Amino acid sequence: MKVRILHLIWALCFISGVAHGLFERTAIKKNIPHKEAGQKTTAAASESTEAVTRWQQEGKDNGSQGTDNEFTYDNGSLIYLASVAVQEALSILQNIRTPQSRLARFEKASGFAGTSMYYAKEAFFFLFMNGPRTDDYLQTGTSERKLSKPLAKAVDLLESAAKEQEPDALFLLAEMNFFGNFTHPRNYKEAFRKYNDLALLNGNSSAQHMVGFMYATGIGDAVARDQAKALMYHTFAALGGNTKSQMTAAYRHHSGIGTPRNCNEAAFWYKHVADKAIAFSRSGPPGGQILHQKDIYRLADENGGVYGEGASVVSSGLNANKAGPNSDSHANIDDVLEYLDLMSRKGDLKATFSLGKLHYDGTRTTKRNWKTARAYFRIVARKYWARDGAVLTEDDGIGRVASKAAGYLGRMSLRGEGMEQSFEKALVWFKRGLVNGDALCQYELGLMYLNGFGVRKDPVTAADYFKAAANQDFTAAQSYLGQLFLDQGDVSTAIRYFELAARHSHIEAFYHLAEISNNGIGRERSCVVATSYYKLVAEKAETIHSAFAEANDAYNAGDSETALVNYMMAAEQGYESAQANVAYILDGFKSIFSLDSVLPWKKPRSALLHNTVLALIYWTRSAKQSNIDSMVKMGDYYLGGHGAEADMEKAAACYQTAAETHQSAQARWNLGWIHENGLGVEQDFHLAKRFYDQALETNQEAYLPVKLSLFKLRIRSFWNTITRGKVNSIQPDPKPNKKDFSFNEWLSNFLEDPHPYYHGAEDEDFPEPSPDNDYMDEIDESIIESLVILGLAGALAFLVYYRQQRQNNHRREMERQQQQSQSQQQQSADQVPEQQGATQDAPMAGQQADGGFFPPPDDPNFGQWVVGGVGH
C-alpha cells in the first residue's frame, strides 16, 4: 500500500512538472527579445551565436545575466539562449575525436604474422614510449587535466546554459563527467551534482536512475552508499518508464537489497521489463529478433576461472577440458574457420554448410556476414539441385545437407537478410528442403501460413508444419505450437510444449510460462515461478537495457574503468555474470606475490579499481546466484579481512557451502587448512586430513598441493601425538569389526535370521498385510520365483552329474574289457611255441606241401580262387 501511494504521489508530481515544462516551452516561442510582430521567430545562425556570446560575456562580467547592461532578458529569452548554447556546444562536441595512434589499433590476431605485429607493437611502446609518470615525479599534488580549446568552449557553453536550468545542458554535463565522453575527464562528484539537479528539476527518469545507481554503489566516493535512497530513486525512475531502473527495482525486491524480499513487487517490475523484451523480440523481420547473448560471459572464465586453470570450478573436476591434443577443443575460431575452409575446398559439403552457418550466426569475435553465408549455402544447394529444381543425385547424405542449406537460404529470403526480401523465393527454398524433412523448412513454412507471408493464412496447415518440426525437437516450432494450443484452451498441452521449448531457453516459452504461472491459468498461481521466468525473459533481451558489448570492448582495450562502470550497471540489474565481472575487476588479490607494481609496462590501477568493500558486495551477490567460485572467493575475503572485518566463522561457512556442491576442490582444501589451523572451527588434524583427501577426489589436478599439505599435516599430527597435545591427531582408518564364524555357526545364524537377504532389516518397519496392500504378495512372488530358479539350477546340476557318472562308468567298462583282451592275447602267445614244437612236421588240413593255403596254378581250383569264386 505504501509503495502504491508513493507511485501516485510521484505521478502527480511528474504530471505537474511536465505541464510546467510545456508552459515554459510555449513561452519561449512567444517571448524572443527585440523581435517585431511580423519578424521571424528564429534568428540567423550568426545572430544567435553573437547573442549567446554576448550573453555569456555579460554573465562572466557581472556574475549574473541582465544586470546594468544595454540589453535585458526576460525568462523566455534566457531559456531560448540557453537552448541555442546547447546546440552550439553539441556541434562542437561532435567534431571532437578520441586521440588514438595507428599502433594502438593493432589487436592480437591469430597466425604468425598477426602475433608478431602485436608483440612488435608492445615492444615498441615498452622501449620507446614508456616514460615515468609525471604525476609521480614532477608534481607534488593532484591537479585537474587541462581541456582542449574546443572542449573547453563547449563546456563553457553548457555551463552557462546549466545555470539557467537547461535540462539538456545539465544532462550533457553529467554524462561527460560520469562517462568521460568527448575526452572529458571523469568527475563523479560533479556528475552526481548535475544528475541530482536534473532529477529535482523535472523528474527526469534517466537522471533519477543515475542518482539511484550512485547511491547504490558509492562510485568514485561521490556520495555515501545508501541502499534505501537508491531504491527510492530507482522506484521513481521505474515509474517514469526507465527500463534500467525497472530491472534494478525488480532485482532488489527479488533479492531483498535495501528492502525486505517481496515476490509480488519483483514480479510486478520484472513483468514490465519482460513485456518490453518480448515486444523487442517479436519486432523486426518475420520470426522476430535473433537473441544470441554472445556478449554475456564471465571475464574470469576466459582465463580458466577465478583461481586459474585447473583450480577453479569452471576448469576442473567434471568441467575440466579433457580433450586430447588433436581435438578442436583448444582451437580458437580462426583455426576452426581455416580448417573448415580447407575441408570445404576438398569437397566436404558438411564443412561448407558449417562455414555458412558460422558466418550467418556470427560468434563472439566475428561479426555476422550474410553475404558470405549465402555464398556457402548456395554452393551446397547446387550440389543437389539444378537451377530448375531437378535433383542431381540420389545420395541421401548430400540431400540432407542441401536441405539444411535450403532452409537457411529460404530464411534469409523471408527475412531479407543480405538480400531483398522475397516471399516467393523463400517458399521455393522451403519446399525444396521439405522433401528431405528439414525441421527449419517445416517451421518456416508454418510461420508463413500462420501469418500469411506470400500464402493464404491457414492456422491448421501451420499447426501441421509446426508439429512436424516440433517432433524433431525444433525449439521455435514447439513454442508456436504451444501458443496455438493455448489459444484453443488446451492449457495442459500448451504447457507441455512450452516446457519442451524452455529446455533450450526460448524466450517465448519463458514468457508464456511466466504468464501462466503469474495468472494461475490451468494451475495454481506461483509468484516464485512467475518471477523466475520473468527474470529470464528480461535478461534475454539485454540489448534494451544493458551495455555488455561496450563493457567487453572497453575491457579488451585495456580501459578497465569504463568496463567497470558498464558492468556495474548490469550487475545492479541482477546479471550474475556482470556481478562476477565487477568483483573480478575490483579483486586485488588474484596472486599472493604480484609484480604489477614493479613491472614498468604494467599500467597502474586507478583509484576507482581499489575498492575491496564493493568487491565483497558483488562476490556475495554472485555467490547467491549459485556461482561456486564466487562463494569460495567470498570466504577468502572474510578470512583475510578484505572489505569487512575478519570473520573466520563466516569464511568457514562459505567454504562449507561451496564444498557441499561436490565440485570445488579449492573449497575442500580450504576447509582442510582452517581445520588444520583451527581458524573459526575447532582444530582437528584428522578432520583436516579428510577434507584434503576429498579435495584430491574432487580434482586430480590438486595432487601436488594436497600431497604437500598431507605431508606437513602428518608431521604436525606426529608431533602432537608424542607431546600429548590436545588436538585430535590423525587416526588410522577403523577396520570393520567382523567375527570369524565356523561353518556350523554360520549355518545356524543363516537359518535363524528372519530376513537373511536384507541388510539392516531389523531397523525397517515392514507393513502389515492388508487387502489394500500387496507388498507381501510381491515378496511371496519373489520367493516363489527364487525357488523355481533354484530348482531348475539343481535339476541342471543333477543332469550334469548323472551324465559325468555314466561317462565314467562307460570308460571303466571299456578299460576292463581292454585289460581282459590283453590278458587273453598274452595267454595265447604263451601256448603257440608248445604247439609248434609238437606239430611242427604235421601240415594242417587243406595246407599245401609248401605250407601255403592257396591252390597252386596247376590245380583245377586255381581258376575259381583267382576270380573270387571261393565261398560264392
Disulfide bonds with the S-S distance in Angstrom:
Cys263-Cys527 2.13
